[in-house]
Every structure is written in C-alpha cells, then in structure tokens.
Amino acid sequence: MHNPDQQHKLSHIDESGHARMVDVGEKPDTQRTAVATAEVRMQPETLSLIQSGGMPKGDVLVTAQIAGIMAAKHTHELIPMCHPLLITHVAVICEPDPANNRVVIRTTVRTSGKTGVEMEALTAASVAALTIYDMCKAVDREMQIQNIRLLEKEGGKSGHWVAELGN
C-alpha cells in the first residue's frame, strides 16, 4: 500500500528532470513471475460464434493466445524505459465464460533477471484482449475490454505480492 508520508524518488526521471531508463546492472538476478488478467465482454451470440469456430477471421482464441505471447516478447519496444528481457516462459489462456458473456484472459510471464515482468504480463493480456476485439468487431461493436490488472508478482526485492481484489 502506498504511504503518502514517504518521499518517493521517481525512478524514470533523473535529477535534471530528464527521462531515463533505470540502471539495474547492480541488482542480483532472481526468478521473477508475473500474472495478469483482462476480460472482453460481448453479446452471447458473439461468444457462441467464438466457441463454435464460426468467426470469419478464424480461430479467435488461438490467435489471441499467439498475439499475447508475441506482445510479451516485444513489450520493451512498446513501453518507454522498459528493459528488454530474456523471457523464459509466457502462457496466455483465453477462457470463455458463457455465464458472464465474456472471455477471461490470464497471462503468466517468467524470467530470471534483474527486473520484473509485470509489464510483459499486462501487455500480453492487453494485446490478447485487443486481438479478440479486432477479430470479432464486425459482428459485435458493443464489446468492452475491461479489468486489465496485475494479479500477482514474485521475485526481486519486494518478494511475493498478490492482488487484494481476488483473482
């Protein structure tokens, strides 16, 4: 939890107010994992088409899975000051949830390194959701991408963290 009484130095701004990438060279390598989620809400008919393989653009969930994996690998090219990482594992699961008219995306990213993989997990979830939207927009313009967030992270100085709001 953020403590407003603490003075926090902005890590991506130097003493002169210029943007900079954080120097992590002196940090030890540790095993790091991050888990993120996103969801795409849609009409029940849209979800049925996804599940039956009836979307004109192809297999929506497999394409979203591949897009998420690719996005995690390219996060440093998309997010300013993000370090390029040697990712050792990326998993993207796109699970239909007919009871709530949505697809729930869950991503897990791992590395052994000096910096965490939260941004890679969040980027994977975001791009998987965007891919679902893109592949289905011709039949459902009311889709909503929601609840993109970090669920868990492990490794490094801060140790293990799990979101309080549940999974």
MARVO-759908 format. One record per residue: x, y, z of N, C-alpha, C, CB in turn. Coordinates in steps of 0.02 Angstrom, whole numbers, padded with zeros to 5 digits, always signed. Atoms other than C-alpha are relative to their C-alpha. Glycine has a CB too. Layout:
N
XYZXYZXYZXYZ
...
This chain:
167
+00042-00059+00000+00000+00000+00000+00044+00062+00000-00048+00000+00061
-00038-00062+00005+00063+00174-00041-00005+00040+00066-00025+00043-00059
-00002-00042-00060+00116+00278+00109+00013+00072-00021+00055-00025+00050
-00009-00069+00024+00088+00463+00070+00053+00039+00039-00065+00037+00005
-00051-00035-00039+00212+00513+00207+00070-00014-00025-00005-00020+00073
-00066+00016+00025+00357+00429+00117+00017+00044-00059+00004-00074-00020
-00024-00037+00058+00461+00530-00004+00023-00051-00051+00058+00049+00020
-00018+00046+00053+00473+00434-00168+00035+00038-00055-00062-00037-00027
-00037-00027+00056+00603+00474-00296-00026-00034-00063+00078-00010+00009
+00024+00029+00062+00538+00449-00473+00058-00036-00035-00030+00054-00046
-00056+00040+00026+00643+00308-00546+00015+00013-00073-00016-00072+00009
-00012-00012+00071+00623+00359-00728+00014+00073-00016-00060-00025-00039
-00018-00071+00009+00668+00543-00702+00065+00013+00037-00058+00047+00027
-00064-00014-00034+00846+00599-00665-00004+00067+00038+00058+00003-00051
-00001-00060-00042+00898+00744-00553-00016+00064-00039+00068+00007+00033
+00013-00058+00043+00881+00865-00701-00070+00000-00030+00051+00003-00055
+00068+00004+00027+00704+00810-00741-00005-00034-00067-00029+00067-00004
-00001+00035+00064+00754+00709-00894-00020-00073+00009+00070+00005-00033
+00019+00070-00001+00682+00539-00935+00062-00044-00004-00049-00017-00059
-00056+00047+00002+00798+00392-00906-00024-00070+00013+00054+00020+00051
+00013+00070-00014+00799+00205-00904+00038-00017+00064+00022-00047-00059
-00031+00017-00064+00835+00136-00730+00059-00048-00012-00052-00033+00047
-00059+00044+00004+01009+00058-00713-00009-00057+00049+00066+00040+00015
+00010+00059-00042+00980-00118-00648+00062-00044+00003-00060-00041-00025
-00062+00039+00006+01159-00176-00677+00025-00030+00065+00052+00041-00029
-00025+00024-00065+01199-00197-00492-00049-00046+00036+00017+00059+00044
+00050+00042-00033+01040-00291-00448+00016-00074-00014-00071+00018-00025
-00012+00071+00012+01054-00479-00425-00054-00031-00044+00003-00038+00067
+00049+00038+00039+00969-00599-00545-00041-00042+00048+00035-00044-00053
+00044+00043-00038+00818-00682-00466-00054-00028-00047-00032+00038+00061
+00057+00027+00037+00675-00790-00529-00058+00048+00010-00019-00073+00024
+00055-00048-00004+00530-00675-00569-00059-00025-00041+00023+00070-00026
+00062+00021+00032+00350-00711-00613-00052+00055+00008-00026-00067+00029
+00056-00046-00005+00201-00600-00651-00061-00032-00033+00016+00069-00032
+00063+00026+00026+00019-00647-00680-00047+00059-00008-00031-00055+00048
+00047-00055+00014-00106-00528-00760-00064-00027-00031+00033+00053-00048
+00064+00021+00028-00284-00533-00821-00032+00057-00039-00048-00023+00055
+00042-00047+00036-00404-00446-00939-00063-00038-00019+00036+00031-00064
+00060+00034+00024-00579-00482-00999-00031+00040-00057-00051-00009+00058
+00036-00031+00056-00680-00448-01155-00073-00022+00008+00030-00021-00070
+00072+00013-00006-00868-00434-01127-00032+00009-00069-00034+00048+00052
+00030+00001+00067-00980-00467-01276-00071-00027+00002+00042-00042-00049
+00066+00029+00006-01151-00519-01336+00005-00076+00004-00034+00023-00067
-00002+00073-00004-01195-00702-01301+00010-00033-00068-00064-00026+00031
-00007+00028+00067-01207-00734-01488+00072+00003-00025-00046+00037-00050
-00070-00007+00019-01030-00671-01513+00042-00054+00033+00027+00069+00019
-00037+00052-00035-00962-00788-01381-00015-00069-00029-00018+00001+00075
+00019+00064+00032-01058-00933-01460+00038-00009-00065-00076-00003-00012
-00038+00005+00063-00977-00894-01628+00074-00015+00013-00007+00065-00039
-00070+00013-00018-00805-00890-01547+00009-00073+00018+00023+00046+00059
-00006+00068-00024-00834-01056-01461-00012-00053-00054-00049-00012+00057
+00015+00048+00053-00903-01141-01617+00048+00005-00059-00071+00010-00024
-00046-00010+00055-00763-01077-01729-00032+00034-00060+00029-00066-00022
+00038-00030+00054-00887-00976-01831+00020+00071-00019-00069-00001+00017
-00021-00068+00018-00794-00810-01839+00035-00001-00068+00047+00029+00054
-00029-00001+00067-00748-00763-02018+00076+00007-00002-00030+00057-00039
-00072-00012+00001-00570-00713-01970+00040-00060+00027+00017+00061+00041
-00037+00059-00023-00527-00885-01897-00009-00013+00074+00072+00007-00015
+00003+00021-00070-00494-00960-01726+00021+00058+00045+00046-00063+00012
-00011-00061-00039-00510-00810-01611+00045-00013+00060-00067+00028+00023
-00037+00011-00062-00442-00887-01451+00073-00020-00012-00035-00053+00042
-00069+00019+00016-00288-00967-01529+00039+00061-00026+00002-00057-00052
-00033-00060+00026-00248-00806-01623+00015+00049+00056-00044+00033-00053
-00011-00044-00057-00268-00704-01463+00057-00026+00044-00064+00007+00042
-00054+00031-00040-00154-00826-01371+00068+00015-00032-00011-00076+00006
-00063-00013+00035-00018-00808-01503+00017+00075+00003-00004-00023-00074
-00012-00072-00003-00038-00618-01506+00025+00020+00069-00065+00038-00016
-00022-00016-00068-00020-00610-01316+00072-00021+00012-00044-00034+00050
-00069+00024-00008+00139-00715-01320+00048+00047-00037+00007-00073-00026
-00043-00045+00039+00213-00606-01457+00006+00068+00034-00028+00009-00071
-00001-00065-00034+00165-00448-01362+00046+00000+00060-00071+00020+00021
-00044+00003-00058+00253-00504-01204+00073+00005-00021-00012-00066+00039
-00068+00000+00025+00412-00531-01305+00022+00067-00028+00008-00053-00054
-00016-00065+00030+00401-00356-01380-00017+00059+00046-00036+00008-00065
+00021-00053-00045+00350-00256-01226+00050+00058+00002-00010-00028+00070
-00051-00053-00004+00515-00161-01219-00002+00047-00061+00069-00030+00006
+00006-00042+00059+00477-00094-01394-00062+00046+00004-00003-00043-00063
+00063-00036-00005+00306-00028-01340-00004+00048+00059-00056-00050+00005
+00004-00038-00062+00329+00040-01163+00066+00037+00010-00016-00046+00061
-00062-00037-00010+00457+00180-01142+00035-00019+00065-00014+00075+00000
-00045+00016-00056+00601+00141-01023-00005-00072+00025-00015+00046+00058
+00006+00070-00019+00553-00043-01013+00061-00038-00025-00067-00031-00029
-00061+00037+00018+00705-00158-01013-00017-00059-00045+00036-00024+00062
+00008+00062+00038+00722-00292-01147+00021-00058+00046+00043+00001-00066
-00013+00055-00047+00714-00457-01052+00005-00066-00037-00056-00003+00052
-00002+00068+00024+00759-00636-01085-00057-00037+00036+00070-00034+00013
+00059+00032-00029+00587-00709-01053+00009-00076-00007-00066+00023-00035
-00008+00073+00001+00593-00893-01006-00066-00037-00008+00033-00023+00064
+00065+00032+00007+00406-00928-01010-00055+00053-00008-00015-00045+00062
+00061-00041+00007+00245-00848-01072-00058-00048-00011+00005+00052-00059
+00062+00038+00010+00073-00927-01053-00057+00049-00005-00012-00052+00058
+00060-00041+00009-00087-00848-01116-00059-00048-00006+00006+00047-00063
+00060+00043+00000-00252-00933-01075-00060+00045-00012-00007-00040+00067
+00061-00037+00016-00412-00867-01154-00059-00046+00013+00001+00026-00074
+00053+00045-00024-00560-00945-01064-00069+00030-00010+00011-00018+00073
+00069-00025+00007-00739-00921-01123-00038-00009+00067-00037-00039-00056
+00042+00000-00061-00859-00880-00979-00071+00016-00021+00028+00051+00054
+00068-00013+00026-01035-00901-01052-00048+00028+00052-00028-00063-00029
+00045-00024-00052-01119-00866-00885+00003+00076+00006+00017-00032+00067
-00009-00072-00006-01050-00688-00892+00013+00034-00068+00058+00015+00046
-00008-00027+00068-01041-00664-01083+00068+00034-00009-00055+00050-00014
-00066-00029+00006-00854-00638-01084+00052-00054-00014+00018+00038+00064
-00060+00042+00002-00684-00711-01121+00048+00029+00052+00033-00001-00073
-00048-00020-00052-00565-00704-00973+00070-00021-00023-00017-00031+00069
-00069+00012+00022-00381-00690-01017+00044+00000+00063+00025+00054-00052
-00047+00004-00056-00246-00744-00893+00069-00013-00029-00021-00056+00052
-00068+00007+00026-00062-00721-00931+00049-00012+00057+00020+00062-00041
-00055+00012-00047+00093-00784-00841+00065+00008-00039-00005-00071+00033
-00065-00012+00032+00268-00724-00883+00054-00012+00052+00005+00073-00030
-00057+00014-00045+00433-00784-00807+00066+00020-00033+00001-00075+00019
-00069-00013+00021+00614-00733-00817+00046-00012+00059+00008+00073-00027
-00051-00003-00052+00774-00748-00719+00041+00061-00017+00043-00067+00004
-00035-00061+00017+00843-00574-00712-00001+00052+00054-00030+00029-00061
-00009-00055-00047+00867-00406-00631-00062+00043+00008+00057+00043-00022
+00060-00040-00003+00695-00333-00662-00061-00044-00013+00003+00058-00051
+00061+00040+00003+00516-00395-00653-00033-00001-00068-00048+00026+00049
+00034+00011+00063+00398-00450-00790-00074+00021+00004+00005-00073-00021
+00069-00024-00005+00239-00359-00736-00025+00031-00065-00007+00049+00057
+00022-00034+00062+00233-00252-00892-00009-00050-00057+00051+00054-00020
+00007+00051+00052+00258-00404-01003-00065-00039+00009+00060-00048+00002
+00063+00036-00013+00112-00495-00919-00060+00044-00016-00003-00024+00073
+00055-00047+00014+00000-00341-00930-00007+00013-00075+00011+00065+00037
+00001-00011+00072+00048-00310-01112-00029-00061-00036+00070+00015-00026
+00027+00062+00030+00012-00492-01156-00076-00003+00008+00032-00062+00032
+00072+00002-00012-00161-00481-01076-00036+00053-00042-00015+00011+00075
+00031-00055+00038-00199-00314-01161-00004-00016-00074+00039+00064+00011
-00002+00013+00071-00146-00368-01334-00044-00061-00018+00072-00012-00024
+00046+00057+00012-00239-00535-01320-00072+00026-00002+00008-00054+00056
+00067-00029-00001-00396-00435-01275-00013+00041-00063-00010+00043+00063
+00007-00039+00061-00368-00315-01419-00009-00044-00061+00060+00046-00009
+00005+00047+00056-00348-00462-01537-00070-00031-00003+00053-00056+00006
+00069+00026-00001-00514-00537-01482-00047+00054-00027-00020-00021+00073
+00042-00055+00024-00594-00367-01509+00006+00007-00076+00019+00067+00034
-00011-00009+00071-00516-00349-01681-00033-00055-00042+00075+00003-00015
+00026+00056+00039-00569-00521-01739-00076-00005+00002+00029-00065+00025
+00072+00006-00009-00749-00500-01678-00039+00064-00013-00015-00024+00069
+00033-00065+00005-00786-00316-01708-00051+00004-00057+00051+00054-00009
+00047-00002+00055-00876-00349-01872-00069-00026+00020+00026-00041-00059
+00065+00027-00021-01013-00445-01780-00024+00029+00067+00005-00076+00006
+00019-00026-00066-01012-00354-01611+00039+00063+00016+00011-00053+00056
-00033-00064-00013-00969-00170-01597-00008+00023+00072-00026+00053-00047
+00012-00018-00070-01027-00165-01415+00048-00033+00049-00071-00017+00019
-00047+00034-00045-00883-00271-01346+00036+00052+00043+00051-00042-00040
-00037-00043-00047-00792-00199-01196+00060-00038+00027-00046+00025+00057
-00060+00026-00032-00614-00232-01140+00002+00029+00070+00066+00017-00041
+00005-00023-00070-00613-00223-00950+00050-00036+00045-00071-00012+00026
-00035+00031-00057-00519-00259-00790+00070-00026-00017-00041-00056+00027
-00070+00018+00012-00341-00264-00856+00038+00017+00064+00031+00039-00063
-00036-00013-00063-00236-00285-00700+00049-00055+00017-00050+00008+00057
-00049+00048-00025-00092-00371-00615-00033-00038+00057+00065+00036+00025
+00027+00043-00053-00146-00518-00507+00053-00021+00051-00032-00061-00030
-00052+00027-00045+00020-00574-00436+00068+00013-00030-00010-00076+00011
-00070-00004+00021+00207-00547-00444+00044-00031+00053+00022+00074-00014
-00045+00033-00047+00351-00639-00367+00072+00010-00024-00016-00076+00007
-00070-00007+00016+00538-00612-00358+00025+00070+00014+00014-00018-00072
-00030-00066-00012+00658-00470-00329-00005+00021+00073-00032+00051-00043
-00004-00028-00068+00675-00358-00177-00068+00001+00035+00028+00070-00003
+00065-00005-00032+00488-00341-00148-00033-00067+00014-00046+00041-00044
+00026+00066-00017+00458-00528-00141-00065-00018-00036-00012-00005+00073
+00062+00026+00029+00286-00604-00169-00058+00047+00016-00015-00071+00027
+00058-00045-00008+00132-00494-00196-00059-00032-00036+00015+00072-00028
+00062+00024+00031-00048-00548-00231-00052+00055+00008-00024-00067+00034
+00052-00051-00001-00190-00429-00276-00051-00014+00054-00034+00006-00069
+00049+00007-00054-00312-00398-00134-00070-00012-00027+00001+00061+00043
+00068+00003+00027-00463-00391-00250-00020-00069-00025-00007+00049-00056
+00016+00068+00023-00456-00577-00289+00018-00011-00072-00074-00014+00011
-00019+00019+00068-00425-00669-00450-00061-00006-00042+00039-00066-00001
